[in-house]
Amino acid sequence: MGAIHAIEIAQNKGWNNLWLETDSKLVQLAFKTPFLVPWMLNTLANLGLNLDTFCWWDAPPPQIAADLHCNKFGFPKFRF
């Protein structure tokens, strides 16, 4: 339902390009996307756990901005 809600919000805002990140295998299979970014899923999930209300970002949250930049240019991300 979260994926559907995000798509509906994007449509209402007139956004034609949408980057949907999820750890739901059903959503991944629906879009047949081979691109997974597990570190981002974990960071966003942990961020979401600390929110008290619905939150929408028009840009990536600051907590993942640096990691998104590194991922864009193919730099490795190591977790220990």
N, CA and C of each residue as an Amber inpcrd file, in Angstrom:
protein
   240
   0.8160000  -1.1910000   0.0000000   0.0000000   0.0000000   0.0000000
   0.8610000   1.2570000   0.0000000   2.0320000   1.1840000   0.6370000
   2.9170000   2.3400000   0.6650000   3.3870000   2.7300000  -0.7250000
   3.6960000   1.7310000  -1.5450000   4.1340000   2.0000000  -2.9220000
   3.0050000   2.6310000  -3.7280000   1.8180000   2.1190000  -3.5740000
   0.6630000   2.6670000  -4.2930000   0.4170000   4.1080000  -3.8550000
   0.5080000   4.3580000  -2.5540000   0.2930000   5.7110000  -2.0350000
   1.3380000   6.6780000  -2.5970000   2.5930000   6.2450000  -2.6310000
   3.6610000   7.0960000  -3.1810000   3.4220000   7.4080000  -4.6460000
   2.9780000   6.4290000  -5.4120000   2.6980000   6.6320000  -6.8390000
   1.5320000   7.5990000  -7.0150000   0.5180000   7.4750000  -6.1730000
  -0.6200000   8.3900000  -6.2490000  -0.2020000   9.8240000  -5.9270000
   0.6350000   9.9950000  -4.9200000   1.1160000  11.3370000  -4.5740000
   1.8990000  11.9240000  -5.7390000   2.7740000  11.1170000  -6.3290000
   3.5720000  11.5840000  -7.4710000   2.6670000  12.0000000  -8.6250000
   1.6440000  11.2280000  -8.8840000   0.7130000  11.5630000  -9.9620000
  -0.0090000  12.8710000  -9.6610000  -0.4540000  13.0390000  -8.4310000
  -1.1570000  14.2690000  -8.0470000  -0.2680000  15.5000000  -8.1380000
   1.0270000  15.3200000  -7.9330000   1.9680000  16.4320000  -8.0170000
   2.4570000  16.6550000  -9.4440000   2.0360000  15.7930000 -10.3600000
   2.4290000  15.9430000 -11.7590000   3.8460000  15.4860000 -12.0550000
   4.3920000  14.6350000 -11.1890000   5.7490000  14.1440000 -11.4040000
   5.7170000  12.9760000 -12.3760000   6.5350000  13.0470000 -13.4040000
   6.5680000  11.9830000 -14.4090000   7.6430000  10.9460000 -14.1360000
   8.6570000  11.3150000 -13.3740000   9.7280000  10.3840000 -13.0200000
   9.6640000  10.1240000 -11.5220000   9.6800000   8.8680000 -11.1540000
   9.5620000   8.4910000  -9.7540000  10.5940000   7.4330000  -9.4320000
  11.3420000   7.6410000  -8.3630000  12.2920000   6.6510000  -7.8760000
  11.6580000   6.0320000  -6.6530000  11.2830000   4.7890000  -6.7540000
  10.5890000   4.0930000  -5.6810000  11.5410000   3.0670000  -5.0820000
  11.8680000   3.2280000  -3.8100000  12.7670000   2.3080000  -3.1150000
  11.9460000   1.5020000  -2.1200000  12.1500000   0.1970000  -2.1280000
  11.3990000  -0.6630000  -1.2320000  12.1510000  -1.9520000  -0.9840000
  11.8630000  -2.5910000   0.1410000  12.4190000  -3.9110000   0.3840000
  11.3440000  -4.9850000   0.1820000  10.1840000  -4.5830000  -0.3200000
   9.1010000  -5.5190000  -0.5930000   9.3710000  -6.2690000  -1.8960000
   9.5090000  -7.5690000  -1.8080000   9.7780000  -8.3840000  -2.9950000
   8.6220000  -8.2870000  -3.9910000   7.3970000  -8.1870000  -3.5040000
   6.2440000  -8.0770000  -4.4020000   6.2930000  -6.7910000  -5.2180000
   6.6570000  -5.6760000  -4.5680000   6.7530000  -4.4080000  -5.2950000
   7.8930000  -4.4790000  -6.3000000   9.0200000  -5.0600000  -5.8980000
  10.1530000  -5.1950000  -6.8130000   9.7790000  -6.0300000  -8.0260000
   9.0840000  -7.1220000  -7.8000000   8.6760000  -7.9730000  -8.9200000
   7.6660000  -7.2710000  -9.8220000   6.8190000  -6.4400000  -9.2330000
   5.8290000  -5.7220000 -10.0350000   6.4980000  -4.7960000 -11.0360000
   7.6150000  -4.2090000 -10.6350000   8.3240000  -3.2970000 -11.5210000
   9.5160000  -3.9530000 -12.2090000   9.8280000  -5.1810000 -11.7940000
  10.9560000  -5.9440000 -12.3550000  12.2330000  -5.1170000 -12.3600000
  12.5180000  -4.5050000 -11.2440000  13.7060000  -3.6750000 -11.1320000
  14.8780000  -4.4850000 -10.5890000  16.0110000  -4.5040000 -11.2920000
  17.1700000  -5.2330000 -10.7860000  18.0270000  -4.3950000  -9.8390000
  17.7070000  -3.1060000  -9.7270000  18.5530000  -2.1860000  -8.9740000
  18.0820000  -2.0860000  -7.5340000  18.8780000  -2.5890000  -6.6100000
  18.5460000  -2.5140000  -5.1940000  19.6640000  -1.7770000  -4.4630000
  19.2980000  -0.9600000  -3.5330000  20.2780000  -0.2320000  -2.7320000
  19.9520000  -0.5320000  -1.2680000  20.4390000  -1.6700000  -0.7610000
  20.0660000  -2.0760000   0.6070000  20.4370000  -1.0580000   1.6740000
  21.5790000  -0.3930000   1.5420000  21.9680000   0.5710000   2.5670000
  20.9740000   1.7110000   2.6550000  20.4290000   2.1160000   1.5010000
  19.4740000   3.2190000   1.5320000  18.1540000   2.7600000   2.1430000
  17.7580000   1.5500000   1.8440000  16.5220000   1.0250000   2.4200000
  16.6180000   1.0010000   3.9380000  17.7380000   0.5560000   4.4540000
  17.9130000   0.5060000   5.9120000  17.9160000   1.8930000   6.5260000
  18.6220000   2.8190000   5.8980000  18.6860000   4.1820000   6.4210000
  17.3090000   4.8260000   6.4320000  16.5720000   4.6880000   5.3290000
  15.2380000   5.2850000   5.2550000  14.2600000   4.5980000   6.2020000
  14.3820000   3.2840000   6.3480000  13.5040000   2.5700000   7.2790000
  13.7470000   3.0420000   8.7050000  15.0110000   3.1710000   9.0780000
  15.3280000   3.6560000  10.4300000  14.8700000   5.0980000  10.6200000
  15.0170000   5.8910000   9.5910000  14.5430000   7.2760000   9.6640000
  13.0270000   7.3050000   9.8520000  12.3250000   6.4830000   9.1030000
  10.8690000   6.4240000   9.2000000  10.3680000   5.9610000  10.5590000
  11.1320000   5.0880000  11.2040000  10.7380000   4.6080000  12.5320000
  10.7050000   5.7250000  13.5620000  11.4760000   6.7650000  13.3220000
  11.5440000   7.8650000  14.2750000  10.5750000   9.0050000  13.9680000
   9.7630000   8.8660000  12.9280000   8.8000000   9.9130000  12.5810000
   7.4890000   9.6750000  13.3180000   6.8630000  10.7370000  13.7550000
   5.5800000  10.6330000  14.4480000   4.3960000  10.7890000  13.4990000
   4.6370000  11.4370000  12.3440000   3.5620000  11.6870000  11.3960000
   4.0510000  11.4050000   9.9850000   3.1420000  11.4930000   9.0210000
   3.4910000  11.3300000   7.6170000   4.4640000  12.4340000   7.2180000
   5.4750000  12.0760000   6.4590000   6.4820000  13.0420000   6.0340000
   6.7610000  12.8320000   4.5520000   6.8330000  13.9210000   3.8100000
   7.1270000  13.8570000   2.3760000   8.3020000  14.7700000   2.0820000
   9.3050000  14.2500000   1.3960000  10.4570000  15.0420000   1.0110000
  10.3980000  15.3120000  -0.4760000  10.5730000  16.5480000  -0.8750000
  10.6640000  16.8890000  -2.2930000  12.0820000  16.6870000  -2.8130000
  13.0080000  16.4550000  -1.9170000  14.4020000  16.1380000  -2.2440000
  14.8350000  15.0580000  -1.2510000  15.9060000  14.3430000  -1.5580000
  16.3530000  13.3040000  -0.6190000  16.6260000  13.8920000   0.7610000
  16.2760000  13.1520000   1.8040000  16.5480000  13.6540000   3.1460000
  18.0540000  13.8300000   3.3470000  18.4400000  14.7890000   4.1730000
  19.8700000  15.0580000   4.3870000  20.6380000  13.8410000   4.8870000
  19.9460000  12.9250000   5.5720000  20.6100000  11.7520000   6.1350000
  21.1890000  10.8320000   5.0560000  20.6880000  10.9190000   3.8200000
  21.1890000  10.0400000   2.7640000  21.8020000  10.8040000   1.5930000
  21.8430000  12.1260000   1.6700000  22.3250000  12.9300000   0.5370000
  23.7550000  12.5760000   0.1270000  24.6600000  12.4660000   1.0830000
  26.0590000  12.1510000   0.7590000  26.1720000  10.7540000   0.1650000
  25.4250000   9.8060000   0.7160000  25.4700000   8.4360000   0.1960000
  24.8830000   8.3500000  -1.2100000  23.8490000   9.1300000  -1.4840000
  23.2830000   9.1520000  -2.8340000  24.3010000   9.6710000  -3.8400000
  25.0270000  10.6890000  -3.4480000  26.0620000  11.2460000  -4.3180000
  27.1230000  10.1890000  -4.6260000  27.5860000   9.4760000  -3.6010000
  28.5870000   8.4220000  -3.8030000  28.0340000   7.3030000  -4.6780000
  26.7820000   6.9260000  -4.4670000  26.1690000   5.8650000  -5.2580000
  26.0340000   6.2770000  -6.7240000  25.7090000   7.5320000  -6.9470000
  25.5480000   8.0380000  -8.3160000  26.8190000   7.8490000  -9.1340000
  27.9650000   8.0170000  -8.4890000  29.2310000   7.9110000  -9.1870000
  29.8920000   6.5420000  -9.0250000  29.1560000   5.5910000  -8.4580000
  29.6400000   4.2230000  -8.3740000  30.6560000   3.9390000  -7.2870000
  30.7650000   4.8460000  -6.3120000  31.6890000   4.5880000  -5.2140000
  31.1250000   3.4810000  -4.3210000  31.9630000   2.6300000  -3.7930000
  31.4640000   1.5290000  -2.9490000  30.9570000   2.0360000  -1.5980000
  30.0710000   1.2750000  -1.0260000  29.5230000   1.5820000   0.3070000
  29.7170000   0.3430000   1.1540000  30.4950000   0.4540000   2.2000000
  30.7690000  -0.6780000   3.0630000  30.0600000  -0.4920000   4.3940000
  29.4740000  -1.5810000   4.8920000  28.8280000  -1.5550000   6.2040000
  29.5070000  -2.5760000   7.0800000  29.8240000  -2.1930000   8.3000000
  30.4870000  -3.1020000   9.2370000  29.6560000  -3.2710000  10.4660000
